[in-house]
């Protein structure tokens, strides 16, 4: 499954679209691990736009603002904002409050691994 992500980097006047690939479940069957994968994928896509051709860095899910919004044609989108810019993933076929609960749990979980050179 591929999730489209629209990315706007601060200091630019245009957006680009990337994809998060590698999910095996449909959004309405996601687990917290799937939500973590999507959030990390959104941050990684932003970093790849900022640093094209460079190696991926460690992603840390802290210090970001997020919201889940209904999409006018159905489903919901996840929007995040960090100092680097903003990203919107979706639309996703999942119940809004269920996704919000999963994101809240994922962001509250202790960080795993080192936090140096992290994208957040």
C-alpha positions in Angstrom: 0.0 0.0 0.0 1.2 3.5 -0.8 0.1 6.6 1.1 0.5 10.0 -0.7 2.1 12.8 1.3 2.0 16.5 0.2 5.1 18.3 1.6 5.7 22.0 1.9 9.1 23.1 3.2 9.5 26.4 5.0 11.1 29.0 2.7 9.5 27.6 -0.5 6.4 28.6 -2.3 5.4 25.2 -3.7 4.4 21.8 -2.4 5.6 18.4 -3.7 4.1 14.9 -3.3 5.9 11.8 -2.1 4.7 8.4 -1.2 5.1 6.3 1.9 5.4 2.7 0.8 5.6 -0.6 2.7 2.3 -0.8 4.7 0.6 -4.1 4.4 -2.7 -3.3 6.1 -5.5 -1.0 5.0 -5.8 2.1 7.2 -9.0 0.9 8.9 -7.0 -2.1 10.2 -3.9 -0.2 11.3 -2.1 -0.9 14.6 0.0 1.6 16.5 3.0 0.3 14.7 1.5 1.2 11.3 0.7 4.7 12.6 4.3 5.1 13.8 5.5 4.0 10.4 3.3 6.6 8.7 4.4 9.4 11.0 8.0 8.5 10.6 7.5 8.2 6.9 6.1 11.7 6.7 9.1 13.2 8.6 11.5 11.2 6.5 9.8 12.4 3.3 10.2 16.0 4.4 13.9 15.4 5.2 14.5 13.8 1.8 12.9 16.8 0.1 15.3 19.1 2.1 18.4 16.9 1.6 17.9 15.1 -1.7 20.3 12.2 -2.4 21.6 12.1 1.2 21.3 9.1 3.6 18.2 8.7 5.8 18.6 10.0 9.3 17.1 8.7 12.5 13.5 9.9 13.0 12.2 11.1 16.4 8.5 11.6 17.0 8.7 14.6 19.3 8.2 18.3 19.0 5.6 18.1 16.2 2.2 19.5 15.9 -0.4 17.3 14.4 -4.1 17.1 13.5 -6.4 14.6 11.9 -9.0 16.3 9.6 -11.9 15.0 7.5 -11.2 15.0 3.8 -13.9 16.6 1.6 -14.1 13.6 -0.7 -14.2 11.0 2.2 -11.8 9.7 4.8 -9.3 11.7 6.8 -5.8 13.2 6.4 -3.0 13.5 8.9 -1.3 16.9 9.0 1.9 17.5 10.8 4.0 20.7 11.2 7.6 21.1 12.4 10.2 23.8 12.0 11.2 22.3 8.6 7.7 22.6 7.2 4.5 20.7 6.9 3.2 17.4 5.5 -0.3 16.0 4.9 -0.8 12.3 4.4 -4.0 10.8 2.9 -6.8 10.6 2.4 -7.1 7.6 4.6 -10.1 5.3 5.1 -10.1 5.2 8.9 -12.3 6.5 11.6 -11.0 9.9 12.8 -11.2 9.3 16.6 -9.5 5.9 16.3 -6.6 7.4 14.3 -6.3 10.3 16.8 -6.2 7.8 19.7 -3.4 5.8 18.0 -1.4 8.9 17.2 -1.7 10.0 20.8 -0.5 6.7 22.1 2.4 6.5 19.6 3.6 10.0 20.5 3.4 9.3 24.2 5.5 6.1 23.9 9.1 6.5 25.1 11.6 7.2 22.3 13.6 4.3 21.1 17.3 4.5 20.3 19.6 7.5 20.2 18.2 11.0 19.7 21.2 12.6 18.1 21.0 13.7 14.5 17.2 13.1 14.6 14.6 14.6 12.4 11.7 15.9 14.5 
